[in-house]
Amino acid sequence: MNGGGPSSRNVAQEFKELFEKCLWQARLTTHSLHRELLRGTGYDLPENTIDSWRRPHTTTGEPSLPGEAKVQLLAQWLCDLDQVTVTEEELLAAWRSDKAARASRRSGADGDPGNVPVDAGHVRLARGEHFEGIIDATIYLHMDSLLGRVDHRLRELLNTGQPIPTYYAYLTHHGYLNWVRLTEDHRYTYYRSSVELCEANATEIGAEIVRAAGRSNLDYVALGPGTGSKDRALISSLVATEPEGGPLLYYPYDINPAMIVHAIQTVLSGELESRVNVKGIIAPFDSLGLFSYVYKDRAGPNVLALLGNTLGNMSDDSGFLETLFSSGMWTGDVLLLEVRCHVDQEAVRAPGIGEELKKRFNFGPLEILGATYDDHQDRITIRRERSRSVIPNTVTTVTRCEQVRCGDKTWHDVRLAYVHEYSEDDLDHVITDIGFTILRKFQRGVRSADQERVVLLYVLQKD
Ligand SMILES: C[S@@+](CC[C@H](N)C(=O)[O-])C[C@H]1O[C@@H](n2cnc3c(N)ncnc32)[C@H](O)[C@@H]1O
């Protein structure tokens, strides 16, 4: 497609560059384009959509392209402005060549249709195949209260004095944005270290998985993928072990669809797009047994990834590991489990450097009800407690808000979040008692303002 011409990376920037030129000539910003387009055509094009064409995606590093209807309307209106010298045809041509460049990168340089069977203009998508931004997903209808009226469910919890389960911090678009912001904050040292741990050891982790599970028809199930950065590093190393192999199937499993979309964009960006098929699963972890029949589609082994101390957010962490072992995995499957371990069990202070950030994040669910963090920050406490988990010698950081005011309602002693830090030896025993074999452990220290902790990544197998 690009033979002798500009590289596909340059071609893929053509639309963005011409679009920027139009905006500059018309003296428009994202905000004023939104406003003027609405005024001129009645079309309400969201600012964040416009922004996504102008800025690289935070994780993939590439801007998005508008859909066909949007680009036509935009080109017609924008190029008709007196100050703009770019013609409608030029802008549309740039958009088309960007699309073609992306499609050609997806299909491989030789024009091989790759993983999408194109037949005389008709496209048929088999399991996990993706095309033009369409992906396959499974949605659990029984979580309607979490996908829809989270506010109702939250009020019920508060009215009956129950703690807010930590997963509420990840619900709704607000929860998604809070998590993305947290991961982008350089002060969140634990997160940085855990990403580095995966990236620095990805090749070795990949080799360990291949040695244990074999490579044929490998499927990767991300239990709570977040932004997908770690999955991308690990999946890259897995597909690199067999350059001519078939596609790996990626199943991001999450309670929040926005998280799934973000993770898929991260994983599919660049060269991985043609090596990975994908199917999202929008469901809570406590339905894992049910949804295991979705990801147990092919005969080969699965790799499950529970990363980012997600286990440490669960009230019944050991029970979840048991369920995962008995209902979510088959013999030969591998589990990548990343947890936070404490070095000093006696430490009574919560980890310092991220304290303010984490307070904000954990307060997130209450913002859904209209409470503001600024009005409550002085009432939020963080304490280290013992024995919150049945796994011996676990230290738990508990975040509470002494009083929450919201409209005419006041709630007292609201428990916002629990985060477990484990004793490595005790966790090893629990893991092996359940029946897992510990194949390897990778670790990295995290030095924060006042104490040291360890990120530990286990490679486990059910055999
Ligand atoms: C702590 S983040 C970890 C993200 C990523 N694995 C990492 O290591 O960066 C937890 C992830 O699990 C998801 N999650 C939390 N609780 C969940 C639940 N009960 N069911 C399904 N997904 C959940 C969140 O939406 C988020 O993507």
The ligand as a Tripos MOL2 file, in Angstrom:
@<TRIPOS>MOLECULE
LIG
   27    29     1     0     0
SMALL
NO_CHARGES

@<TRIPOS>ATOM
      1 C1         -6.6230   -2.6090   41.0490 C.3       1 LIG1
      2 S1         -7.2370   -2.5240   39.4110 S.3       1 LIG1
      3 C2         -5.9750   -3.4960   38.6170 C.3       1 LIG1
      4 C3         -5.8710   -3.2200   37.1500 C.3       1 LIG1
      5 C4         -4.7740   -3.9790   36.4190 C.3       1 LIG1
      6 N1         -4.9240   -5.4090   36.5630 N.3       1 LIG1
      7 C5         -3.4110   -3.5400   36.9160 C.2       1 LIG1
      8 O1         -2.7270   -4.3580   37.5170 O.co2     1 LIG1
      9 O2         -3.0370   -2.4120   36.6570 O.co2     1 LIG1
     10 C6         -8.6320   -3.6080   39.5110 C.3       1 LIG1
     11 C7         -9.3330   -3.9440   38.1860 C.3       1 LIG1
     12 O3        -10.3180   -4.9520   38.4480 O.3       1 LIG1
     13 C8        -11.6160   -4.5030   38.0910 C.3       1 LIG1
     14 N2        -12.5180   -4.9930   39.1480 N.ar      1 LIG1
     15 C9        -12.4670   -4.6750   40.4610 C.ar      1 LIG1
     16 N3        -13.3850   -5.3790   41.1390 N.ar      1 LIG1
     17 C10       -14.0410   -6.1520   40.2460 C.ar      1 LIG1
     18 C11       -15.0860   -7.1150   40.3480 C.ar      1 LIG1
     19 N4        -15.6590   -7.3950   41.5190 N.pl3     1 LIG1
     20 N5        -15.5030   -7.7330   39.2280 N.ar      1 LIG1
     21 C12       -14.9190   -7.4610   38.0200 C.ar      1 LIG1
     22 N6        -13.9420   -6.5410   37.8650 N.ar      1 LIG1
     23 C13       -13.4900   -5.9160   38.9570 C.ar      1 LIG1
     24 C14       -11.4980   -2.9830   38.0580 C.3       1 LIG1
     25 O4        -12.4640   -2.3790   37.2200 O.3       1 LIG1
     26 C15       -10.0680   -2.7910   37.5480 C.3       1 LIG1
     27 O5         -9.9870   -2.9060   36.1570 O.3       1 LIG1
@<TRIPOS>BOND
     1     1     2 1
     2     2     3 1
     3     2    10 1
     4     3     4 1
     5     4     5 1
     6     5     6 1
     7     5     7 1
     8     7     8 2
     9     7     9 1
    10    10    11 1
    11    11    12 1
    12    11    26 1
    13    12    13 1
    14    13    14 1
    15    13    24 1
    16    14    15 ar
    17    14    23 ar
    18    15    16 ar
    19    16    17 ar
    20    17    18 ar
    21    17    23 ar
    22    18    19 1
    23    18    20 ar
    24    20    21 ar
    25    21    22 ar
    26    22    23 ar
    27    24    25 1
    28    24    26 1
    29    26    27 1
@<TRIPOS>SUBSTRUCTURE
     1 LIG1         1 GROUP 0 **** ****
